[in-house]
Amino acid sequence: MSENDGQRCGFVAVVGAPNAGKSTLVNALVGTKVSIVSPKVQTTRFRVLGICMTGDAQVILVDTPGIFQPRKRLERAMVAAAWNGAADAEHVCLVVDAQRGDDDDTRAIVAKLKEAGRQVVLVLNKIDLIRRDTLLELTARLHAEGLFSDVFMLSALKGDGVDDLMAHLGRAMAPGPWMFPEDQVSDLPQRLLAAEITREKAFLTLYQELPYSLHVESESWQERDDGSARIDQVIYVERDSQKAIVLGKGGRQIKAIGEAARTELEALLERRVHLFIHVKVREDWSEKRDAYSDIGLDYDA
């Protein structure tokens, strides 16, 4: 018998409108953090793979940027990445914020998935924030679209209902060898994950003030003899006024961002981290072609 006998594997694209809870759901299904989360819309900028094991099945979750009506180049690239992730996956989960309901963005996503002839699993998230009768009305409206093969109601943040969805996805995987080692949880390189964590902490620290056009790069990663790591990062903004916001008075904001990022990185990497963050102005970075290739987005989308 082959060592792959009994194994099953497949890709599941997790799509939805901005802030539907896609990344929170992916993290909950994987059981650890692989995608950053914040209350700011369009936090996820590129597709992230979360790798789950359930029985003999390996479920590869494709966390995608939120789908909406894009206006700027960066937004067009993000939405294109989301649709490409859906097109390449064997299965699709549409995550809907139950509290927000079937808004314009969600209805547009449903229409495009129907046009593509996809069979989709509907995931109604944040059900703890909505009345039961309202939830049932929403479910009936969406189910009437004829798009959904199954419906799951859950709270990704609290973990309620997540195991049932995981079991369903595991059963849906086709026979085939696993594509990743059994203990791997994501395809993100550590340098990129570290940059994403710092970007998340910047969003959370500066939520109301932060310019959306902020980008983080890990410029260097040095392994030290004592087992710790030194990570040097740059936060890029587009104007001097934005740099002042990120730094804060007396450097208080950048210090808070760095401390929060370092704490989480040490927990994830299970070792000491020396994190050094600089803030630089790069005018109109979101219009620079090389910035897109660095994070796997199509500049010409």
Secondary structure, DSSP 8 states (H G I E B T S, - for coil): --TTTT-EEEEEEEEESTTSSHHHHHHHHHTS--S---SSTT---S-EEEEEEETTEEEEEEE--------SHHHHHHHHHHHHHHHHSSEEEEEEETTT-S-HHHHHHHHHHHHTT--EEEEEE-GGGS-HHHHHHHHHHHHTTS-EEEEEE-BTTTTBTHHHHHHHHHHH-EE---SS-TT--B---HHHHHHHHHHHHHHHHSTTT--S--EEEEEEEEE-TTS-EEEEEEEEESSHHHHHHHH-GGGHHHHHHHHHHHHHHHHHHTS-EEEEEEEEE-TTGGG-HHHHHHTT--TT-
